[in-house]
Amino acid sequence: MADYDVDLFIIGGGSGGVRAARIAAEHGARVMVAEEYRLGGTCVIRGCVPKKLLVYASRFHGEFEDAAGFGWTVPQTSFDWTTLIANKDREIARLEAAYAATLAKANVSVVKTRAELIDPHTIMLATGDRVRAAYILVATGGTPSYGDPIPGIEHAISSNEAFHLPELPHRVVIQGGGYIAVEFAGIFAGLGSQVTLVYRGDMILRGFDDDVRQHLRVELEARGIRVLTGCKVTEIERADGHYSVRMSSGNHVPADRVMFATGRHPNVAKLGLKEAGIEIAKNGGIAVDQYSRTTAQNIYAVGDVTNRVNLTPVAIREGHAFADTVFGGKPTMVDHAHVPTAVFSEPEVGVVGLTETQARAQLAQTDIYKAMFRPMKATLSGRSTTVLMKLVVDGLSQRVVGCHIVGEGAAEMAQLAAVAVKMGASKADFDATIALHPTAAEELVTMRKRTASYAREAAE
Ligand SMILES: Cc1cc2nc3c(=O)[nH]c(=O)nc-3n(C[C@H](O)[C@H](O)[C@H](O)COP(=O)(O)OP(=O)(O)OC[C@H]3O[C@@H](n4cnc5c(N)ncnc54)[C@H](O)[C@@H]3O)c2cc1C
């Protein structure tokens, strides 16, 4: 590798790139990272972290309301968006600096510029410099996509801009039914905006268990979010500093902001992928094998740019596995099964494993255990809300193959349930675990009665 300027050049200083850089450097590689925006990437700068901070802010609203039932007199409350955004920005800047410090400590060089490939071993920086590398890792992440162009689309914002709005919009229309759309609906509604969520499909949260999708919709509506399904935005007109949003139904909805959260696409454009011999997969991401190696022998890709499972911990795991494989002498594949995931809506969703629909398509026999109950906190707060818990069990092996929760703390519960599901715990193992009382999670180990059982229908 002496003929090269560096052993490893990483394009993208986000979750996957930063982890790969640190671990490769620990294995003794000379590493350089190019980042065109801010170190930390989507998750830290305009994804998971700032989003969760806004979610925390939005939940005080419900807490203030609930407090009265517990004897508290809550004086008139008020909310200041500018303070929240300034405090959030300060925390993000702190994290960005921590990322830079981690890389500096690991002797990784960072260049704050855009990078593109010009051949399998040469990277061109936007500064005009060229770097020759033995290995290259593409970890460029993804970007919001706005779907098919419609008149007035230039007025719409994505999640990127939602983190930096100068003021809290009074009325927001959000188009999209995925987790980002649903989360921002909860954030804005909790902070006091009137929210209309517009989704072209008939149920929000495609890919999640149908009971979860149905249950969450009811809960969102109970919190005042207007959910329009089977509908899409067809035009955004600007009028008197506001927007008039035309729907496919023919109705107009007035708004102060229109947000599109209609999916994300991998950042593969203008990267010189073709020049380097890298192919794109059918899913629009960079095609990789189980070790994240692209069709070019010395070039790898991890994280959202491969469009496998687009979550931060997955990008981190893939980046780590890449570094161990190439520089640590320990070939490591990433197991993408049983990745827990959450929707930080209000109430929260936490899931791991197969949905009922997936299980019934894959397994000879599927057993369902389901519970819906009023959480203890709601008894005194008077809030009309229900928790949903559902276990999907392989009817033959009796292994729990899916766990789906909607309710307060669902994400925290799903992380731990994921350990049991990943280990192959059976329904009997869940039953043998003594409940922790009084919690909502105890329902997961006390669901004795099977709700339904389905044999797979023979293929026609
Ligand atoms: C609003 C939102 C909320 C989310 N919430 C969650 C959550 O709660 N939990 C979760 O697990 N995941 C969440 N995600 C997804 C998560 O952020 C991504 O899966 C994760 O950041 C992917 O990491 P990555 O390393 O692949 O890419 P990124 O983190 O996107 O990093 C890619 C980096 O590459 C840089 N770059 C791109 N092209 C170039 C170039 N040519 N030259 C130099 N630099 C370049 C970019 O500026 C970026 O910094 C969320 C995403 C969004 C948008």
The ligand as an ORCA input file, in Angstrom:
! r2SCAN-3c Opt
* xyz 0 1
  C     -35.411     12.866      9.870
  C     -34.674     11.566     10.045
  C     -34.827     10.838     11.210
  C     -34.156      9.639     11.388
  N     -34.346      8.951     12.544
  C     -33.689      7.796     12.755
  C     -33.845      7.095     13.987
  O     -34.599      7.504     14.864
  N     -33.134      5.952     14.154
  C     -32.274      5.468     13.182
  O     -31.653      4.437     13.407
  N     -32.139      6.102     12.003
  C     -32.811      7.255     11.770
  N     -32.633      7.924     10.585
  C     -31.782      7.320      9.535
  C     -30.294      7.573      9.801
  O     -30.062      8.951      9.927
  C     -29.458      6.995      8.662
  O     -29.789      5.636      8.489
  C     -27.957      7.102      8.942
  O     -27.565      8.427      9.140
  C     -27.168      6.508      7.759
  O     -25.796      6.677      7.961
  P     -24.812      6.733      6.705
  O     -23.424      6.734      7.258
  O     -25.171      5.711      5.720
  O     -25.122      8.113      5.984
  P     -25.225      9.650      6.546
  O     -25.297      9.623      8.012
  O     -26.275     10.226      5.755
  O     -23.798     10.210      6.163
  C     -23.422     10.455      4.834
  C     -22.496     11.657      4.815
  O     -21.858     11.723      3.548
  C     -21.726     13.072      3.181
  N     -21.538     13.096      1.722
  C     -22.426     12.698      0.779
  N     -21.857     12.765     -0.445
  C     -20.581     13.209     -0.257
  C     -19.478     13.463     -1.145
  N     -19.564     13.234     -2.461
  N     -18.327     13.922     -0.612
  C     -18.203     14.135      0.724
  N     -19.204     13.904      1.600
  C     -20.372     13.429      1.115
  C     -23.014     13.708      3.670
  O     -22.860     15.111      3.830
  C     -23.230     12.974      4.990
  O     -22.665     13.680      6.066
  C     -33.286      9.145     10.368
  C     -33.121      9.868      9.189
  C     -33.800     11.066      9.022
  C     -33.618     11.836      7.747
*
